[in-house]
Structures are given as C-alpha cells and as structure tokens.
C-alpha cells in the first residue's frame, strides 16, 4: 500500500498546489516559469504519481473489505461510466454543450467514476483510490467555481461538433478500457 499512497501523495500534492496557487502575475509560478515549462513539469510529476498509483494499486493486492454498499444495477454502472468517459473527453475539447453546461466536465466525470466504484462497497485500496479522487474533485470544483465567479466570463462559441467528437472518442475509450484495460488493472 505504500507505493499506492506515495503515488496518491505525489499526484494530489501537485494537483492541490495547482488548485490553490496564486493567479496574480507577479506571484504565479506558471507566469514566472513560463507556461510550457510549468505544464511540462506539472505533467511529469502528475504522470509519475499516476504511474505509482497504478503500480501501487496492483501491488497492494486484495485488501480488507471496509464496507458493503448497495446492490447497484450493473447496467446503470456501465452507463454512468460511459458518461464519465464522455465528460473526460469533452473537458479537453473546444466548448460544446456538454462543456458549457457542466462547466467542469473532467471533475464531474471523475466524481461519477469514483462514486460508481465506491457505491457497491470497497476494500481498503479501493476506498483509498476512489475516495481520494472523489474528495479532490469536489474540492477542486468548489475552488475553481469560486475563482471563475470572481473573474470575467468570456463568451465562447459553442459547437455541437465538439460534443459529437466527445461522444465518439468517449465511447471508443470506454470500450477499450472495458474490453482490454480494466481486467488488467482490477484484481
């Protein structure tokens, strides 16, 4: 479990730093370092944390069951996970109706992913992994929303094409994950 915990710490310390860092140009590290250098360092640290999370989750093996949840309908879980994938993709595309409606589709997708994995019950490692992502996503959504409400809003052109691309890529990524990747990650 120590590898999993180390990965979570690396990943979330960098993400919480990014969430709470100053946005004032003279204090903002992103402004001081330059966007490319900052994003490069942030990406490397995040990838390291994510790699350790995946490796640590597998290394932890089967851990003690902490609680038994609801007997949640399997087909509903699959639908919720498909939506989570679509929202994750939509977050990285130009503004579509999904992105403009949800405001933070990546964080909403991570919340859905986390809750869907926790609702049926969880072992120690599952609670640690999915619970930490759920807590982070909620905190980040609150912080980003409060920061956005205090700043100027820009009018962006909203395109249904971005939504169509998000849906297609989301379905493909979901299928790949369910068919090939998930069995390798879950124990």
C-alpha contacts under 8 A as a table, 3 or more apart, distances in Angstrom:
res1	aa1	res2	aa2	distance
1	X	4	X	5.15
1	X	5	X	6.14
1	X	56	X	6.22
1	X	57	X	7.27
1	X	59	X	7.26
1	X	60	X	5.01
1	X	125	X	7.43
2	X	5	X	5.04
2	X	6	X	5.99
2	X	56	X	7.22
3	X	6	X	5.02
3	X	7	X	6.13
3	X	52	X	6.14
3	X	53	X	7.03
3	X	55	X	7.31
3	X	56	X	4.51
3	X	57	X	7.87
3	X	59	X	7.84
4	X	7	X	5.15
4	X	8	X	6.18
4	X	52	X	6.14
4	X	53	X	4.74
4	X	54	X	7.35
4	X	55	X	7.12
4	X	56	X	3.86
4	X	57	X	5.56
4	X	60	X	7.50
5	X	8	X	5.05
5	X	9	X	6.10
5	X	53	X	7.41
5	X	56	X	7.58
6	X	9	X	5.10
6	X	10	X	6.21
6	X	49	X	7.54
6	X	52	X	7.08
6	X	53	X	7.64
7	X	10	X	5.21
7	X	11	X	6.01
7	X	48	X	7.35
7	X	49	X	4.24
7	X	50	X	6.23
7	X	51	X	7.20
7	X	52	X	4.47
7	X	53	X	4.59
7	X	56	X	7.37
8	X	11	X	5.13
8	X	12	X	5.85
8	X	49	X	6.27
8	X	50	X	7.53
8	X	52	X	7.78
8	X	53	X	6.03
8	X	129	X	7.71
8	X	132	X	7.93
9	X	12	X	5.31
9	X	13	X	5.69
9	X	49	X	7.46
10	X	13	X	5.42
10	X	14	X	6.32
10	X	45	X	7.06
10	X	46	X	7.22
10	X	48	X	7.64
10	X	49	X	5.00
11	X	14	X	5.58
11	X	15	X	6.29
11	X	45	X	6.99
11	X	46	X	5.15
11	X	47	X	7.87
11	X	48	X	7.63
11	X	49	X	4.46
11	X	50	X	6.39
12	X	15	X	4.79
12	X	16	X	5.73
12	X	136	X	7.66
13	X	16	X	5.19
13	X	17	X	5.94
14	X	17	X	5.09
14	X	18	X	6.23
14	X	42	X	7.02
14	X	45	X	7.11
14	X	46	X	6.93
15	X	18	X	5.03
15	X	19	X	6.14
15	X	46	X	7.86
16	X	19	X	4.85
16	X	20	X	6.10
16	X	136	X	7.95
16	X	140	X	7.89
17	X	20	X	5.34
17	X	21	X	5.60
18	X	21	X	5.34
19	X	140	X	6.44
19	X	143	X	7.19
19	X	144	X	7.40
20	X	143	X	7.88
21	X	28	X	6.91
21	X	29	X	7.89
22	X	27	X	6.05
22	X	28	X	5.18
22	X	29	X	7.86
23	X	27	X	7.00
23	X	28	X	5.14
24	X	27	X	5.37
24	X	28	X	5.51
25	X	28	X	5.17
25	X	31	X	5.92
25	X	32	X	7.80
26	X	31	X	7.56
26	X	32	X	7.49
27	X	31	X	7.90
27	X	32	X	7.71
28	X	31	X	5.26
28	X	32	X	6.33
29	X	32	X	4.85
29	X	33	X	5.86
29	X	34	X	7.98
29	X	38	X	7.54
30	X	33	X	5.35
30	X	34	X	5.58
30	X	35	X	5.50
30	X	38	X	5.37
30	X	39	X	7.89
31	X	34	X	5.17
31	X	35	X	6.49
33	X	37	X	5.97
33	X	38	X	5.86
34	X	37	X	5.54
34	X	38	X	6.08
35	X	38	X	5.16
35	X	39	X	5.90
36	X	39	X	5.22
36	X	40	X	5.90
37	X	40	X	5.05
37	X	41	X	6.18
38	X	41	X	5.29
38	X	42	X	6.00
39	X	42	X	4.93
39	X	43	X	5.86
40	X	43	X	5.15
40	X	44	X	6.24
41	X	44	X	5.20
41	X	45	X	6.20
42	X	45	X	5.27
42	X	46	X	6.02
43	X	46	X	5.05
43	X	47	X	5.95
44	X	47	X	5.13
44	X	48	X	6.11
45	X	48	X	5.12
45	X	49	X	6.21
46	X	49	X	5.08
46	X	50	X	6.03
47	X	50	X	4.97
47	X	51	X	5.94
48	X	51	X	5.14
48	X	52	X	6.23
49	X	52	X	5.15
49	X	53	X	6.09
50	X	53	X	4.92
50	X	54	X	6.25
51	X	54	X	5.28
51	X	55	X	6.12
52	X	55	X	5.03
52	X	56	X	5.59
53	X	56	X	5.07
53	X	57	X	5.88
54	X	57	X	5.20
54	X	58	X	6.41
54	X	185	X	7.42
55	X	58	X	5.32
55	X	59	X	6.08
56	X	59	X	4.89
56	X	60	X	5.93
57	X	60	X	5.30
57	X	61	X	7.08
57	X	125	X	6.75
57	X	129	X	7.99
58	X	61	X	5.70
58	X	185	X	6.74
58	X	186	X	7.50
58	X	187	X	7.19
60	X	63	X	7.04
60	X	125	X	7.10
61	X	187	X	6.89
62	X	123	X	7.65
62	X	125	X	7.96
62	X	187	X	6.88
63	X	123	X	5.66
63	X	124	X	5.68
63	X	125	X	6.36
64	X	123	X	5.29
64	X	124	X	5.80
65	X	68	X	7.57
65	X	121	X	7.74
65	X	122	X	5.90
65	X	123	X	3.98
65	X	124	X	6.36
66	X	121	X	7.39
66	X	122	X	5.79
66	X	123	X	5.13
66	X	124	X	6.00
66	X	127	X	7.87
67	X	121	X	5.18
67	X	122	X	5.82
67	X	123	X	7.23
68	X	120	X	6.29
68	X	121	X	4.14
68	X	122	X	6.79
69	X	118	X	7.65
69	X	119	X	5.44
69	X	120	X	4.19
69	X	121	X	4.07
69	X	122	X	7.71
70	X	119	X	6.09
70	X	120	X	5.00
70	X	121	X	7.16
71	X	120	X	5.94
72	X	76	X	7.58
72	X	77	X	7.25
72	X	119	X	7.12
72	X	120	X	6.17
73	X	76	X	5.35
73	X	77	X	6.42
74	X	77	X	5.04
74	X	78	X	6.33
75	X	78	X	5.04
75	X	79	X	6.29
76	X	79	X	5.03
76	X	80	X	6.14
77	X	80	X	5.09
77	X	81	X	6.15
77	X	116	X	6.16
78	X	81	X	5.14
78	X	82	X	6.22
79	X	82	X	5.06
79	X	83	X	6.33
80	X	83	X	5.09
80	X	84	X	6.23
80	X	112	X	6.73
80	X	113	X	7.64
80	X	116	X	7.19
81	X	84	X	4.89
81	X	85	X	6.33
81	X	112	X	7.07
81	X	113	X	6.04
81	X	116	X	7.30
81	X	174	X	7.77
82	X	85	X	5.20
82	X	86	X	6.33
82	X	170	X	7.07
82	X	171	X	6.68
82	X	174	X	6.12
83	X	86	X	5.05
83	X	87	X	6.10
83	X	109	X	7.18
83	X	170	X	7.98
84	X	87	X	5.14
84	X	88	X	6.17
84	X	108	X	7.41
84	X	109	X	4.03
84	X	110	X	6.71
84	X	112	X	5.94
84	X	113	X	6.06
85	X	88	X	5.08
85	X	89	X	6.31
85	X	109	X	6.68
85	X	170	X	4.99
85	X	171	X	7.34
85	X	173	X	7.17
85	X	174	X	6.22
86	X	89	X	5.22
86	X	90	X	6.07
86	X	109	X	7.86
86	X	166	X	5.55
86	X	167	X	5.39
86	X	169	X	7.38
86	X	170	X	4.27
86	X	171	X	7.02
87	X	90	X	4.93
87	X	91	X	6.21
87	X	98	X	7.32
87	X	99	X	7.76
87	X	105	X	4.93
87	X	106	X	5.82
87	X	108	X	7.20
87	X	109	X	5.29
87	X	166	X	7.46
87	X	170	X	7.77
88	X	91	X	5.37
88	X	92	X	7.16
88	X	105	X	6.18
88	X	106	X	4.52
88	X	107	X	7.91
88	X	109	X	5.67
88	X	110	X	7.67
88	X	170	X	7.73
89	X	92	X	5.53
89	X	93	X	6.87
89	X	106	X	7.65
89	X	166	X	5.27
89	X	167	X	7.96
89	X	169	X	7.02
89	X	170	X	6.04
90	X	93	X	5.33
90	X	94	X	7.87
90	X	96	X	7.53
90	X	98	X	6.71
90	X	99	X	6.04
90	X	105	X	6.65
90	X	106	X	7.61
90	X	162	X	7.16
90	X	163	X	6.65
90	X	166	X	5.00
90	X	167	X	7.99
91	X	99	X	6.18
91	X	104	X	7.01
91	X	105	X	5.27
91	X	106	X	5.29
93	X	96	X	7.80
93	X	162	X	6.27
93	X	166	X	7.51
94	X	158	X	7.90
94	X	159	X	7.84
94	X	162	X	6.20
95	X	98	X	7.87
95	X	99	X	5.67
95	X	100	X	6.23
95	X	156	X	6.95
95	X	157	X	6.82
95	X	158	X	5.15
95	X	159	X	6.41
95	X	162	X	6.72
96	X	99	X	5.34
96	X	100	X	6.11
96	X	158	X	4.82
96	X	159	X	4.70
96	X	160	X	5.44
96	X	161	X	7.12
96	X	162	X	5.08
96	X	163	X	5.36
97	X	100	X	5.12
97	X	101	X	5.80
97	X	158	X	6.34
97	X	159	X	6.87
97	X	160	X	6.32
97	X	163	X	6.55
98	X	101	X	5.29
98	X	102	X	6.04
98	X	105	X	7.34
98	X	163	X	6.34
99	X	102	X	5.39
99	X	103	X	5.55
99	X	104	X	6.82
99	X	105	X	5.84
100	X	103	X	5.26
100	X	158	X	7.49
102	X	105	X	5.41
102	X	108	X	7.49
104	X	107	X	5.53
104	X	108	X	6.24
104	X	141	X	7.02
105	X	108	X	4.95
105	X	109	X	5.89
106	X	109	X	5.01
106	X	110	X	6.18
107	X	110	X	5.06
107	X	111	X	6.15
107	X	137	X	5.26
107	X	138	X	7.52
107	X	140	X	7.68
107	X	141	X	6.60
108	X	111	X	5.06
108	X	112	X	6.24
108	X	137	X	7.53
109	X	112	X	5.13
109	X	113	X	6.10
110	X	113	X	4.93
110	X	114	X	6.01
110	X	133	X	7.00
110	X	134	X	6.87
110	X	137	X	6.69
111	X	114	X	5.13
111	X	115	X	6.04
111	X	133	X	7.42
111	X	134	X	5.23
111	X	137	X	6.26
111	X	138	X	7.40
112	X	115	X	5.25
112	X	116	X	5.88
113	X	116	X	5.30
113	X	117	X	6.35
113	X	130	X	7.95
114	X	117	X	5.27
114	X	118	X	6.22
114	X	130	X	4.78
114	X	131	X	6.71
114	X	133	X	6.59
114	X	134	X	5.55
115	X	118	X	5.00
115	X	119	X	5.81
115	X	130	X	7.49
115	X	134	X	7.20
116	X	119	X	5.62
116	X	120	X	7.76
117	X	120	X	6.93
117	X	121	X	7.91
117	X	122	X	7.84
117	X	126	X	7.82
117	X	130	X	6.87
118	X	121	X	5.49
118	X	122	X	5.80
118	X	126	X	7.40
118	X	127	X	6.88
118	X	130	X	6.79
118	X	131	X	7.58
119	X	122	X	7.89
122	X	125	X	7.77
122	X	126	X	5.38
122	X	127	X	5.51
123	X	126	X	5.16
123	X	127	X	6.05
124	X	127	X	5.24
124	X	128	X	6.10
125	X	128	X	5.05
125	X	129	X	6.06
126	X	129	X	5.15
126	X	130	X	5.80
126	X	131	X	7.56
127	X	130	X	5.52
127	X	131	X	5.07
127	X	132	X	7.69
128	X	131	X	5.36
128	X	132	X	5.83
129	X	132	X	5.53
129	X	133	X	6.49
130	X	133	X	5.19
130	X	134	X	6.09
131	X	134	X	5.05
131	X	135	X	6.12
132	X	135	X	5.18
132	X	136	X	6.07
133	X	136	X	5.13
133	X	137	X	6.02
134	X	137	X	5.19
134	X	138	X	6.28
135	X	138	X	5.33
135	X	139	X	6.23
136	X	139	X	5.19
136	X	140	X	5.95
137	X	140	X	5.11
137	X	141	X	5.97
138	X	141	X	5.14
138	X	142	X	6.32
139	X	142	X	5.26
139	X	143	X	6.24
140	X	143	X	5.09
140	X	144	X	5.85
141	X	144	X	5.25
141	X	145	X	5.83
142	X	145	X	5.19
142	X	146	X	6.13
143	X	146	X	5.22
143	X	147	X	6.11
144	X	147	X	5.03
144	X	148	X	5.97
145	X	148	X	5.04
145	X	149	X	6.12
146	X	149	X	5.20
146	X	150	X	6.49
147	X	150	X	5.35
147	X	151	X	6.50
148	X	151	X	5.18
148	X	152	X	7.44
148	X	153	X	7.47
149	X	152	X	7.55
149	X	153	X	7.92
159	X	162	X	5.73
159	X	163	X	7.27
160	X	163	X	5.04
160	X	164	X	6.32
161	X	164	X	4.98
161	X	165	X	6.20
162	X	165	X	5.13
162	X	166	X	6.05
163	X	166	X	4.93
163	X	167	X	6.09
164	X	167	X	5.14
164	X	168	X	6.24
165	X	168	X	5.21
165	X	169	X	6.00
166	X	169	X	5.31
166	X	170	X	5.61
167	X	170	X	5.00
167	X	171	X	6.02
168	X	171	X	5.25
168	X	172	X	6.30
169	X	172	X	5.09
169	X	173	X	5.99
170	X	173	X	5.17
170	X	174	X	5.90
171	X	174	X	5.03
171	X	175	X	6.06
172	X	175	X	5.12
172	X	176	X	6.18
173	X	176	X	5.14
173	X	177	X	6.08
174	X	177	X	5.08
174	X	178	X	6.07
175	X	178	X	5.18
175	X	179	X	5.87
176	X	179	X	5.32
176	X	180	X	5.64
176	X	181	X	6.62
177	X	180	X	5.58
177	X	181	X	4.56
177	X	182	X	5.40
178	X	181	X	6.31
178	X	182	X	5.37
178	X	183	X	7.45
179	X	182	X	7.01
179	X	183	X	7.55
180	X	183	X	6.33
180	X	184	X	7.20
181	X	184	X	5.37
181	X	185	X	6.43
182	X	185	X	5.09
182	X	186	X	5.93
183	X	186	X	5.47
183	X	187	X	7.56
184	X	187	X	7.69
